[in-house]
Amino acid sequence: MARIAIDMDNVMADLTQHLLDVYAKEYGEVIDPERMNNVPEGSALPEGVAHYLLRQPGFFRNIPVMAGSQEVVKALTEKHEVFIVSAAMEFPLSLAEKLEWLNEHFPFISWRNIVFCGSKTIVEADYMIDDHDKNLASFKGTPLLFTAPHNLPLTAYQRVNNWEEVAAFFAVNNVEAV
């Protein structure tokens, strides 16, 4: 049985698309998702807007679920010790909203397996699935970079582009034997 740490934003929750959708609704301007590629997260929006939107009540509660995540995470929990790990401290409203979101969309994850922190350097697991280099760089286990627009230039990690590839990684690498 392996211990797997899984990030929320841009891994289980489609933060990028939600940010674009909320921006379009609030400001009446549709931004081409391609503008988000290869730039720091949120920087394709006018200065300060992404940070403003992330602090609005309900923002984190209403993020769409990443396609395939529910089925694959459930399957992983049946064979492994899975922890949801989110650096949620930067946006205080996100704490309660992320917990409500997880309870709705991933009810099979126990509260004991949810970790909200400021820095993921404390995380000890065999695998970490995350979209940020800052979280994977100091990780002592096997890092898996989940593809997001802001991390396209990164090549230092094994990349998984979607949840089907996550499932295939664990099946192909026979992680059950860990």
C-alpha positions in Angstrom: 0.0 0.0 0.0 1.4 3.4 -1.0 0.8 6.8 0.5 -0.4 9.2 -2.2 -0.7 13.0 -1.6 -3.0 14.7 -4.1 -3.3 18.5 -4.6 -6.7 20.1 -5.2 -6.5 23.2 -7.4 -5.7 22.4 -11.1 -5.5 18.7 -10.2 -8.8 17.6 -8.7 -10.5 21.0 -9.3 -10.4 22.9 -12.6 -9.2 26.2 -11.1 -8.0 27.6 -14.4 -11.3 27.2 -16.3 -13.2 28.4 -13.3 -11.1 31.5 -13.1 -11.7 32.3 -16.8 -15.5 31.6 -16.3 -15.8 33.9 -13.3 -13.7 36.6 -15.0 -16.0 36.5 -18.0 -19.1 36.7 -15.9 -17.8 39.5 -13.7 -16.0 41.6 -16.4 -17.8 40.7 -19.6 -14.7 39.6 -21.4 -13.9 36.1 -22.6 -10.2 35.3 -22.4 -8.8 32.6 -24.7 -7.6 29.8 -22.5 -4.4 29.7 -24.7 -3.4 33.0 -23.1 -2.9 31.1 -19.8 -0.3 28.8 -21.3 3.4 29.3 -20.2 2.7 32.2 -17.9 2.5 32.3 -14.1 -0.9 31.2 -12.8 -3.5 34.0 -13.2 -1.1 36.5 -14.9 -3.1 36.4 -18.2 -5.8 38.4 -16.4 -5.4 42.1 -15.7 -3.1 42.9 -12.8 -4.6 42.0 -9.4 -7.8 40.6 -10.8 -7.0 36.9 -10.2 -6.0 37.6 -6.6 -9.2 39.6 -6.1 -11.4 36.8 -7.6 -9.7 34.1 -5.5 -10.7 36.1 -2.3 -14.4 36.3 -3.2 -16.9 34.2 -1.1 -18.0 31.1 -3.0 -15.0 31.1 -5.5 -13.5 27.9 -4.2 -16.8 26.3 -3.4 -18.0 26.4 -7.0 -14.9 25.1 -8.9 -15.8 22.4 -11.4 -14.4 18.9 -10.8 -11.5 17.9 -13.0 -12.7 15.3 -15.5 -12.0 11.7 -14.3 -10.7 12.7 -10.9 -13.6 11.3 -8.9 -13.4 7.8 -10.4 -9.6 7.6 -10.2 -9.2 9.0 -6.7 -11.9 6.6 -5.5 -10.1 3.7 -7.1 -6.8 4.8 -5.5 -8.4 5.0 -2.1 -9.5 1.4 -2.4 -5.8 0.2 -2.6 -3.8 3.0 -1.1 -3.6 5.6 1.7 -4.7 8.8 -0.1 -4.4 12.2 1.4 -5.7 15.4 -0.2 -3.1 18.1 0.4 -3.9 21.7 -0.3 -1.9 24.9 0.5 -5.1 26.6 1.5 -3.8 29.2 4.0 -3.2 32.0 1.5 -6.9 32.4 0.9 -8.7 32.1 4.3 -12.2 31.7 2.8 -10.9 28.7 0.8 -10.6 26.5 4.0 -14.3 26.0 4.6 -15.1 26.1 0.9 -12.6 23.5 0.0 -13.8 21.2 2.8 -17.4 21.6 1.6 -16.3 21.0 -2.0 -14.5 17.8 -1.0 -17.4 16.6 1.1 -19.8 17.1 -1.9 -17.6 15.7 -4.7 -15.3 13.2 -2.9 -17.5 12.0 0.0 -15.4 8.9 0.3 -12.4 10.9 1.5 -12.3 10.9 5.3 -11.7 14.2 7.1 -8.6 12.4 8.6 -7.2 12.3 5.0 -7.5 16.0 4.3 -4.5 18.3 5.0 -4.8 22.1 4.6 -1.4 23.7 5.1 0.7 26.7 4.2 3.7 24.8 2.9 3.8 21.3 1.5 7.4 20.8 2.5 6.0 18.9 5.6 4.3 16.3 3.4 5.7 12.8 3.7 4.3 10.3 1.1 5.4 7.9 -1.5 3.9 9.9 -4.3 2.7 13.5 -4.8 0.4 14.6 -7.6 0.6 18.4 -7.9 0.7 21.1 -10.6 3.4 23.3 -8.9 7.1 23.0 -9.0 7.4 24.7 -5.6 5.5 21.8 -4.1 7.3 19.0 -5.9 10.9 20.4 -5.8 11.4 19.5 -2.1 9.2 16.4 -2.1 11.2 13.3 -1.0 8.9 10.7 -2.7 8.1 10.3 -6.4 6.6 13.6 -7.8 4.0 13.5 -10.6 3.5 16.9 -12.3 -0.2 17.3 -13.2 -0.4 19.4 -16.4 -1.7 22.9 -16.0 -1.2 25.9 -18.3 1.3 27.5 -16.0 3.6 24.5 -15.8 3.9 23.6 -19.5 7.6 24.6 -19.7 8.6 22.3 -16.8 10.5 19.1 -17.8 12.1 18.1 -14.5 9.2 15.8 -13.4 7.3 12.9 -14.8 4.2 14.5 -16.2 0.6 13.3 -16.1 -1.8 15.2 -18.4 -5.1 13.9 -17.0 -6.7 11.4 -14.6 -6.6 8.6 -17.1 -2.8 9.0 -17.2 -2.7 9.0 -13.4 -4.6 5.7 -13.3 -2.3 4.2 -16.0 0.8 5.3 -14.1 -0.2 3.5 -10.9 -1.3 0.4 -12.9 1.8 0.2 -15.1 4.2 0.8 -12.1 2.4 -1.9 -10.1 2.2 0.5 -7.1 0.1 -2.1 -5.3 3.4 -3.9 -4.5 4.9 -0.8 -2.8 
